[in-house]
Amino acid sequence: MRGNDLKSMSIDELWNLHEEVTVELAQKLQSEKTGLEQRLRQIGGADNVSGLYRSRRSYPPVPPKYRNPTNPMQTWSGRGKQPRWLTAALKTGHKIEEFVIGKPDAGGEGPRRRRA
């Protein structure tokens, strides 16, 4: 089809052509996607195509190890980036040991080791 043919078409004819092209394009894109996903399954294994990426391994929840004494609702497990409240407290001279949850008594012994 040439540009002159399009110029001679009415608006209704152009709109119908547009709808036909849209439907055909959607069908071809879907079949192309299906074929690519099938090839990816063959190359990378069947578990590799859950949304095209592997799902992350689930980790058990980690209990908090540190607590903000001024706001006990704020805790940190010790993993990842330090929270702002802890970073600010460490900059003012506090030590991280001051924020440990369930710290042992000062006079008590440390953790016991198992003998081999």
N, C-alpha and C positions, 0 to 999 in steps of 0.2 A: 504494500500500500504506500502510495506516495503522499507528500504533503498536500498536493492539489486535491486528492481524493478526500482528505480530511477537511479541507476548507469548503468543499462543496456539500458536506454532510450537515444535516440539521442538528440542533441541540439534542433532540431526543435520540437520534441515531448515534451521536457521539457518546451520549450517556450510556446507551445500551452497549456500545463497544467497550466503554470503560468498565462496566460491570462484568462483561465477559472476560476481559483481560485480567481483572482482579481475581475472579474465581479461578481461572486457569493458572495464574501465578501462585495463588495460595496452594493449589493442589500440587504443583511441581515442587514448591518449596517443602511441603510436608513429605513428599516421597523422597526428596533429596536428604532431608533430615533423618528419616527412618533408615535409609541406606547407610548414612554415615554412622548412626548409632549402632547399627548391626555390625559394621566393620570394626568399630571401636570395641565392641564386645568380643569379637574374634581375636583382636590384637591384645587387649589388656585383660581379658577374663570377664566373666559375667558380672562379678561384683564391682567392676570398675565403672559401671554406667548407672549409678544411682544418682541422677541429676548431673551426670558427667564427672562427678568427683566422688572420691571415697568419703564416707562419713567418718567423722572423728571418733576415736576410741573414747568410750565413756570412762571417766575416772570417778572413784568413790569420793564423796564429800570429805573435805579436810576440816577438822575441828579448829576453831580459832586458838592461837597461842598467845596473842597479845591483845590487851584491852586498854582503851583510853580511860584513865581514872576520872577525868572531868566529865566524860560522857560514856557511861558503860555500854551503851548500845553500839558504839563503834569498836569493832574488833578487826583483827588481821590474822590470817592463818600462817603468815611467814612466807607465803609464795607470791610471786609476782612483784609488782612495783609497791614500794612502801606507801602507805596512805599519808595524806597531807598532815594529819594530826601527829603522826609519829615522826615524820621528817622535821616538822617544826619543833617538836619537843627535843629531838636529838640535837638540833642546832642551838638550843638554849642551854645545853650542857647536861641534859639527862642521859642516862644510859639505857640501852634497850632492855637490860635485865629488870629494870624497874616496872616494865609493862607486861611481864610474863604472867599469864593466867595460871593460878594454882602453883605458885612458886613454893618450894619447900621452906620450912622454918630455917632461921639463921643458924640455930645450934644443931640442927639435924645433920645426918650424914647425906652424902650425895647418893646417886643411884647405885644400887648394888650390881655387881658384875657376876655373871655366872662363871663358875670355875669349870675349866675344861677337863 
